[in-house]
Amino acid sequence: MAKKEGHRSSRYQEDADDKTNDPVAIWQKMMGEMEKGFNSFANQAMSSPEFSQAMNRAGGVAAGAQKQLGELMEKYLVSMNLPSRDQVTGLAERLQSIEAQIGEMKSMLSQIAASSGISQGFDGAPKPPRTKRPPSENGGQT
């Protein structure tokens, strides 16, 4: 029985040796250590008031640049006689409102027509009369 126990300990020793010589395990350990070091450095840097002030200034500069770009784009679109995004959005909202009103009018007309007994055989505006005639036997139109 002592022999089995000795065999077990040598087996565990082999597994431990494999892990110390395993390049993947070494790589994982190295990456873990690098990540811990980077996280501690980043946490220290971000906790400082200088970092906070620098990020605030950078955000302000980016917001100012974005505002200026928007104004320049607006001027460019006006000079090209094209609508801006706000104008297109406004038009879309007005169009949706008009479509909603038309839908309400259609439903009201349907209710009026149903109550008065008028047939609803049309799908909107009446079609214009057909004026084109089929070609005559001599090849010209009449």
C-alpha positions in Angstrom: 0.0 0.0 0.0 2.9 2.3 0.6 3.9 1.7 -2.9 0.6 3.1 -4.2 0.9 6.2 -2.1 4.4 6.8 -3.5 3.1 6.3 -7.0 0.4 8.9 -6.4 2.8 11.5 -5.1 5.1 11.0 -8.1 2.0 11.3 -10.4 1.1 14.6 -8.8 4.6 15.8 -9.1 4.6 15.0 -12.8 1.3 17.1 -13.2 2.9 20.0 -11.4 6.1 19.7 -13.5 3.9 19.7 -16.7 2.2 23.0 -15.6 5.5 24.7 -14.9 6.8 23.7 -18.3 3.5 24.2 -20.2 3.9 27.3 -22.5 0.2 28.0 -22.5 0.1 28.0 -18.7 3.1 30.3 -18.6 1.5 32.6 -21.1 -1.8 32.8 -19.2 0.1 33.5 -15.9 2.1 36.3 -17.6 -1.0 37.8 -19.2 -2.8 37.7 -15.9 0.1 39.5 -14.1 0.3 42.1 -16.9 -3.5 42.7 -16.7 -3.3 43.2 -12.9 -0.4 45.6 -13.3 -2.2 47.6 -16.0 -5.5 47.7 -14.0 -3.7 49.0 -10.8 -1.9 51.7 -12.9 -5.1 52.7 -14.6 -7.0 52.9 -11.4 -4.3 55.1 -9.8 -4.2 57.4 -12.9 -8.0 57.7 -13.1 -8.3 58.5 -9.4 -6.1 61.6 -9.7 -7.7 65.0 -10.1 -5.4 65.9 -13.0 -6.8 63.0 -15.0 -10.4 64.1 -14.3 -9.5 67.7 -15.4 -7.8 66.5 -18.6 -10.8 64.3 -19.5 -13.2 67.2 -18.8 -11.1 69.5 -21.1 -11.0 66.8 -23.8 -14.7 66.4 -23.6 -15.3 70.1 -23.8 -13.0 70.4 -26.8 -14.8 67.5 -28.6 -18.2 69.0 -27.9 -17.0 72.4 -29.2 -15.6 70.8 -32.4 -18.8 68.9 -33.0 -20.9 72.1 -32.6 -18.6 73.9 -35.0 -18.8 71.1 -37.5 -22.6 71.1 -37.3 -22.7 74.9 -37.9 -20.4 74.6 -40.8 -22.4 71.8 -42.3 -25.6 73.8 -41.9 -24.0 76.8 -43.7 -22.8 74.4 -46.5 -26.2 72.9 -46.9 -27.8 76.4 -47.1 -25.3 77.5 -49.7 -26.1 74.4 -51.7 -29.8 75.1 -51.3 -30.3 71.7 -49.5 -32.3 71.1 -46.4 -30.6 70.4 -43.1 -31.3 67.4 -40.9 -33.5 69.5 -38.6 -35.5 70.8 -41.6 -35.9 67.2 -43.0 -37.0 66.0 -39.5 -39.5 68.9 -39.3 -40.9 68.0 -42.7 -41.2 64.4 -41.8 -43.1 65.3 -38.6 -45.5 67.6 -40.6 -46.0 64.9 -43.2 -46.9 62.4 -40.5 -49.4 64.9 -39.0 -51.0 65.5 -42.4 -51.2 61.7 -43.1 -52.9 61.2 -39.7 -55.4 64.0 -40.5 -56.1 62.5 -44.0 -56.7 59.1 -42.3 -59.2 60.7 -39.9 -61.0 62.4 -42.8 -61.2 59.1 -44.7 -62.7 57.3 -41.7 -65.2 60.2 -41.2 -66.2 60.0 -44.8 -66.6 56.3 -44.6 -68.9 56.7 -41.5 -70.9 59.4 -43.3 -71.2 57.3 -46.4 -72.2 54.2 -44.4 -74.9 56.1 -42.5 -76.4 57.7 -45.6 -76.3 54.5 -47.7 -73.9 55.7 -50.4 -71.9 53.0 -52.0 -68.2 53.1 -51.5 -67.0 51.7 -54.8 -64.2 54.1 -55.3 -60.7 54.0 -53.8 -59.9 57.6 -53.6 -60.0 60.2 -56.4 -62.1 59.4 -59.5 -60.0 58.3 -62.5 -59.9 60.6 -65.6 -61.8 59.5 -68.7 -60.0 57.5 -71.2 -59.3 59.6 -74.3 -56.9 57.4 -76.2 -58.5 55.4 -79.0 -57.2 52.2 -80.5 -55.4 52.6 -83.9 -57.6 52.5 -87.0 -57.2 50.1 -89.9 -55.2 52.6 -92.0 -52.5 52.8 -89.3 -53.2 56.3 -87.8 -55.1 57.3 -84.7 -58.5 59.0 -85.0 
